[in-house]
Amino acid sequence: MMTIDRRTVCFGGLLTALLLVTALGGGCRRDATSDEAAAEEATFTTGALSLPVAPGLAVAAGRWARTYHDLYPKATLTVRTIAPRDAVIGLLKGTIPAALLNRELLTDEQGQLAQVTEKTGRQLDLKLIAYDAVVVLLHPSDARLDSGLSLTDLGRAAATDGSATGALVLLPAGNTAAATEVRRRFLGGIERPLPAYAAVCTTATQMIAEVGRRPGSVGFIELSTLRVALGDTSGARQDALADISPLVRVAKVRPDSVGAPSVRPTPADVLTGLYPLRLPVYLYTTAPTPSLARGLSSFLLSQPGRKHVLDVGLVPTAQPQRVIRLGDGGK
């Protein structure tokens, strides 16, 4: 069975708070002796850890690793990209102690985990760090921008061969979470070859250009990748997602449930789950959890750490939001 680590971590941006984090659930230990505290300080703020990360999180993880090293110079986090599938295999085999991935375990991976747990007792702990999302890009002339698209509409669009008119389904290159999610939901599964009318783009700029010159095309890209590419990670332009470029528009998406509003992936709607193409960012670990991994997650979930989550285009798991909706949910 997959377990999710829900331990409460007290972290106020001060080193002393980190020293009180324990491996036991139930909050913060307050009766540690100075020797015990010193020992925990060493485990959380010194040493080295190689952290495999999903390709779409490489920029984010690299910045977090540098920030953590600046705070604690004796702590070294080395980030390396890895295909999410390979990361999960390594976690299950016990050859990888921690990995940062922006997707859930797939169905077959859950089955493999159940088998491993039954045979060895090994389990995975998941610490929810942030949220990402799959953004849908359309040409400015696309009529679907007015009403938005349901998930069924997106599935139909992804399964339609529009190559005769130059329209394509565009995905990010590599094993990104956006590509995996679209292939899993709309293109028959990740093991199935891409259809001839689908193409991959190596950068956000290339995808914007391709959608812009091919009316009828649909582009899928991660929110974090898009915002970093546009230099908009502060959230200041979150209400202007519809107008990110003269070449494309961000489509509104809604779940298939009756009456659900169509929304763009603003931080508020990603956080609440109202935007249906949300991607969780998890720190996966095996027991015993590497101390530096625990320290990094504690920092990123703290109040000062959330700013660093926003700075890379991701949505913190908790933040103050003010949501005002007018009319039909905001066009």
C-alpha positions as CSV (number, residue, x, y, z in Angstrom):
1,M,0.0,0.0,0.0
2,M,1.3,3.4,-0.8
3,T,1.6,5.7,2.2
4,I,1.6,9.5,2.3
5,D,3.7,11.2,4.9
6,R,1.4,13.6,6.7
7,R,3.8,14.5,9.5
8,T,3.5,18.0,10.8
9,V,6.7,20.0,10.4
10,C,7.3,23.2,12.3
11,F,9.6,25.5,10.3
12,G,9.6,29.2,10.6
13,G,12.7,30.0,8.5
14,L,15.0,29.6,11.5
15,L,17.7,27.0,11.9
16,T,16.4,26.1,15.4
17,A,13.1,25.0,13.9
18,L,14.8,22.6,11.6
19,L,16.6,21.0,14.5
20,L,13.2,20.1,16.1
21,V,11.9,18.0,13.2
22,T,11.7,14.4,14.2
23,A,11.1,11.1,12.4
24,L,8.1,10.5,14.6
25,G,4.6,11.7,13.6
26,G,2.8,14.2,15.8
27,G,4.6,17.4,15.5
28,C,7.7,18.9,17.0
29,R,9.9,17.5,19.8
30,R,10.5,20.1,22.5
31,D,12.6,18.2,25.0
32,A,15.7,17.4,23.0
33,T,19.0,17.9,24.8
34,S,21.6,20.2,23.2
35,D,23.6,17.1,22.1
36,E,20.6,15.6,20.4
37,A,19.8,18.9,18.7
38,A,23.4,19.2,17.5
39,A,23.2,15.7,16.0
40,E,20.0,16.5,14.2
41,E,21.5,19.8,12.9
42,A,24.2,17.9,11.3
43,T,21.8,15.5,9.6
44,F,19.5,18.1,8.2
45,T,22.0,20.8,7.2
46,T,25.2,19.0,6.3
47,G,26.2,16.3,3.9
48,A,25.4,15.5,0.3
49,L,22.5,14.1,-1.6
50,S,22.0,13.3,-5.3
51,L,18.4,14.1,-6.1
52,P,16.9,12.8,-9.3
53,V,14.1,15.0,-10.7
54,A,11.6,14.9,-13.5
55,P,12.8,16.9,-16.6
56,G,10.1,19.6,-16.1
57,L,11.3,20.2,-12.6
58,A,15.0,20.6,-13.3
59,V,15.1,24.4,-13.3
60,A,13.0,24.5,-10.1
61,A,15.0,21.9,-8.2
62,G,18.3,23.5,-9.3
63,R,17.3,26.8,-7.9
64,W,16.0,25.2,-4.6
65,A,19.3,23.3,-4.3
66,R,21.3,26.5,-4.6
67,T,19.1,28.3,-2.2
68,Y,19.4,25.6,0.4
69,H,23.2,25.5,0.0
70,D,23.3,29.3,0.4
71,L,21.4,28.9,3.7
72,Y,23.4,25.9,4.8
73,P,26.8,25.9,3.1
74,K,27.7,22.4,4.4
75,A,24.6,20.9,2.6
76,T,25.1,19.9,-1.0
77,L,22.1,18.8,-3.2
78,T,23.1,17.6,-6.6
79,V,20.2,17.7,-9.1
80,R,20.1,15.3,-12.0
81,T,17.2,14.7,-14.5
82,I,15.7,11.3,-14.8
83,A,12.7,9.9,-16.7
84,P,9.9,9.6,-14.1
85,R,9.4,5.9,-15.0
86,D,13.1,5.2,-14.3
87,A,12.9,7.1,-11.0
88,V,10.0,5.0,-9.8
89,I,11.8,1.8,-10.8
90,G,14.8,3.0,-8.8
91,L,12.7,3.8,-5.8
92,L,11.0,0.4,-5.9
93,K,14.3,-1.4,-6.2
94,G,15.8,0.7,-3.4
95,T,18.6,2.1,-5.6
96,I,17.2,5.6,-5.4
97,P,16.4,7.0,-1.9
98,A,14.6,10.2,-3.1
99,A,13.2,11.7,-6.2
100,L,11.2,14.8,-7.1
101,L,8.4,14.1,-9.6
102,N,5.4,16.0,-10.8
103,R,2.9,13.2,-11.2
104,E,1.2,10.5,-9.4
105,L,2.2,6.8,-9.7
106,L,0.6,5.3,-12.7
107,T,-1.7,2.3,-12.4
108,D,0.9,-0.3,-13.2
109,E,3.4,1.4,-10.9
110,Q,0.9,1.2,-8.1
111,G,0.6,-2.6,-8.8
112,Q,4.4,-3.0,-8.7
113,L,4.6,-1.1,-5.4
114,A,2.0,-3.4,-3.9
115,Q,4.1,-6.4,-4.9
116,V,7.3,-4.9,-3.5
117,T,5.6,-3.9,-0.3
118,E,4.2,-7.4,0.1
119,K,7.6,-9.1,-0.5
120,T,10.0,-6.7,1.2
121,G,7.9,-4.3,3.4
122,R,9.4,-1.4,1.4
123,Q,7.0,1.5,1.0
124,L,7.1,4.9,-0.6
125,D,6.5,8.1,1.4
126,L,5.1,11.1,-0.6
127,K,5.5,14.7,0.6
128,L,3.3,17.0,-1.4
129,I,5.5,20.0,-2.2
130,A,3.5,22.1,-4.7
131,Y,1.2,21.9,-7.7
132,D,1.9,22.3,-11.4
133,A,-0.7,22.1,-14.2
134,V,-1.1,21.3,-17.9
135,V,-1.8,24.4,-19.9
136,V,-3.8,24.3,-23.1
137,L,-2.7,26.7,-25.9
138,L,-4.9,27.7,-28.8
139,H,-4.6,30.1,-31.8
140,P,-6.2,33.5,-31.0
141,S,-8.8,32.9,-33.8
142,D,-9.9,29.6,-32.3
143,A,-13.7,29.7,-31.5
144,R,-13.2,27.3,-28.6
145,L,-11.7,30.1,-26.6
146,D,-15.1,31.6,-26.1
147,S,-16.8,28.7,-24.3
148,G,-13.8,26.8,-23.0
149,L,-13.2,23.1,-23.3
150,S,-14.3,20.2,-21.2
151,L,-12.0,17.2,-20.7
152,T,-14.2,15.3,-23.2
153,D,-13.7,18.2,-25.7
154,L,-9.9,18.0,-25.2
155,G,-10.0,14.2,-25.7
156,R,-11.8,14.7,-29.0
157,A,-9.5,17.4,-30.1
158,A,-6.4,15.3,-29.3
159,A,-7.8,12.4,-31.3
160,T,-8.7,14.5,-34.4
161,D,-6.3,14.4,-37.3
162,G,-6.2,18.0,-38.5
163,S,-2.9,17.6,-40.4
164,A,-4.6,18.1,-43.8
165,T,-5.2,21.7,-42.7
166,G,-1.9,22.1,-40.9
167,A,-3.3,21.7,-37.4
168,L,-1.3,19.6,-35.0
169,V,-1.4,18.3,-31.5
170,L,1.8,19.6,-29.9
171,L,3.4,18.1,-26.8
172,P,6.6,18.9,-24.9
173,A,9.7,16.9,-25.8
174,G,10.8,14.2,-23.4
175,N,9.2,12.4,-20.6
176,T,7.6,15.5,-19.1
177,A,4.6,15.3,-16.8
178,A,2.5,17.3,-19.3
179,A,3.3,14.8,-22.1
180,T,2.6,11.8,-19.9
181,E,-0.7,13.3,-18.7
182,V,-1.9,14.1,-22.2
183,R,-0.9,10.7,-23.6
184,R,-2.5,8.9,-20.6
185,R,-5.7,10.8,-20.8
186,F,-6.2,11.5,-24.4
187,L,-3.9,9.5,-26.7
188,G,-4.4,5.9,-25.6
189,G,-1.7,5.6,-23.0
190,I,2.0,6.3,-22.6
191,E,3.2,3.1,-24.3
192,R,1.2,3.8,-27.5
193,P,3.2,5.6,-30.3
194,L,2.2,9.2,-31.0
195,P,-0.2,9.6,-33.9
196,A,1.2,11.1,-37.1
197,Y,-0.6,14.4,-36.5
198,A,1.2,14.9,-33.2
199,A,4.5,16.7,-32.9
200,V,6.9,17.5,-30.0
201,C,8.4,20.9,-29.2
202,T,11.7,21.3,-27.4
203,T,11.0,24.7,-25.9
204,A,8.0,26.8,-24.8
205,T,8.9,29.4,-27.4
206,Q,8.8,26.8,-30.2
207,M,5.4,25.6,-29.0
208,I,4.0,29.1,-29.0
209,A,5.3,29.8,-32.5
210,E,3.9,26.5,-33.8
211,V,0.4,27.1,-32.4
212,G,0.6,30.6,-33.6
213,R,1.2,29.7,-37.2
214,R,-1.1,26.7,-37.3
215,P,-4.7,27.7,-36.6
216,G,-6.7,24.7,-35.2
217,S,-3.7,23.3,-33.4
218,V,-3.7,22.4,-29.7
219,G,-0.6,22.8,-27.6
220,F,-0.1,21.2,-24.1
221,I,2.7,22.5,-21.8
222,E,3.4,22.6,-18.1
223,L,2.4,25.8,-16.3
224,S,5.8,26.1,-14.6
225,T,7.7,25.7,-17.9
226,L,5.5,28.4,-19.6
227,R,5.8,30.9,-16.8
228,V,9.6,30.5,-16.4
229,A,9.9,30.9,-20.2
230,L,7.8,34.1,-20.1
231,G,9.7,35.4,-17.1
232,D,6.4,35.6,-15.1
233,T,6.9,33.7,-11.9
234,S,5.9,36.3,-9.4
235,G,2.1,35.7,-9.9
236,A,1.7,39.4,-10.8
237,R,0.3,38.5,-14.2
238,Q,-1.7,35.5,-13.2
239,D,-5.0,37.2,-14.2
240,A,-3.5,37.9,-17.6
241,L,-2.9,34.3,-18.6
242,A,-5.2,34.7,-21.5
243,D,-2.9,37.2,-23.2
244,I,0.5,35.7,-22.7
245,S,1.5,36.3,-26.4
246,P,0.0,37.8,-29.6
247,L,0.5,34.3,-31.1
248,V,-1.5,32.1,-28.7
249,R,-4.1,32.2,-26.0
250,V,-4.5,30.0,-22.9
251,A,-7.7,28.1,-23.1
252,K,-10.2,27.7,-20.2
253,V,-10.8,24.1,-19.2
254,R,-13.5,22.5,-17.1
255,P,-14.2,19.0,-15.8
256,D,-17.0,17.0,-17.4
257,S,-19.4,17.4,-14.4
258,V,-22.5,19.4,-15.1
259,G,-22.3,23.1,-14.2
260,A,-18.6,23.2,-13.7
261,P,-17.1,26.5,-14.7
262,S,-14.4,26.8,-17.4
263,V,-11.2,28.3,-15.8
264,R,-7.7,29.1,-16.7
265,P,-4.8,27.7,-14.5
266,T,-4.5,30.7,-12.2
267,P,-2.8,29.8,-8.9
268,A,-6.1,30.0,-7.0
269,D,-7.9,27.6,-9.3
270,V,-4.9,25.2,-9.5
271,L,-4.7,25.2,-5.7
272,T,-8.3,24.4,-5.1
273,G,-8.4,21.8,-7.9
274,L,-11.1,23.7,-9.9
275,Y,-8.7,23.6,-12.8
276,P,-8.9,19.9,-13.8
277,L,-5.5,19.4,-15.3
278,R,-3.6,19.8,-12.1
279,L,-0.2,18.0,-11.5
280,P,1.0,17.3,-8.0
281,V,4.7,17.8,-7.3
282,Y,5.8,15.1,-4.8
283,L,9.1,14.4,-3.1
284,Y,9.1,10.6,-3.2
285,T,11.3,8.9,-0.6
286,T,12.0,5.4,0.7
287,A,12.6,4.6,4.4
288,P,14.8,5.8,6.0
289,T,14.1,9.2,4.5
290,P,17.4,11.0,3.6
291,S,17.9,13.8,6.1
292,L,18.7,16.4,3.5
293,A,15.6,15.5,1.6
294,R,13.5,15.9,4.7
295,G,15.2,19.3,5.4
296,L,14.6,20.5,1.9
297,S,10.9,19.6,2.0
298,S,10.5,21.2,5.4
299,F,12.0,24.4,4.0
300,L,9.9,24.5,0.9
301,L,6.7,24.0,2.9
302,S,7.6,26.8,5.3
303,Q,6.4,30.3,4.9
304,P,9.7,31.7,3.5
305,G,10.1,28.6,1.4
306,R,6.8,29.1,-0.4
307,K,8.2,32.2,-2.1
308,H,10.8,30.0,-3.7
309,V,8.1,27.7,-4.9
310,L,6.3,30.6,-6.6
311,D,9.5,31.9,-8.0
312,V,9.8,28.9,-10.3
313,G,6.2,29.1,-11.6
314,L,4.7,26.4,-9.3
315,V,1.8,26.8,-6.9
316,P,2.5,26.3,-3.2
317,T,0.2,23.9,-1.4
318,A,-1.0,26.6,0.9
319,Q,-1.2,30.3,0.3
320,P,-3.7,33.2,0.9
321,Q,-6.1,33.6,-2.0
322,R,-8.8,36.0,-2.8
323,V,-11.0,34.7,-5.5
324,I,-13.8,36.9,-7.1
325,R,-16.0,35.5,-9.8
326,L,-18.4,37.5,-11.9
327,G,-21.0,36.3,-14.3
328,D,-20.3,32.8,-15.7
329,G,-17.0,32.3,-13.9
330,G,-14.9,34.9,-15.8
331,K,-14.2,34.9,-19.5
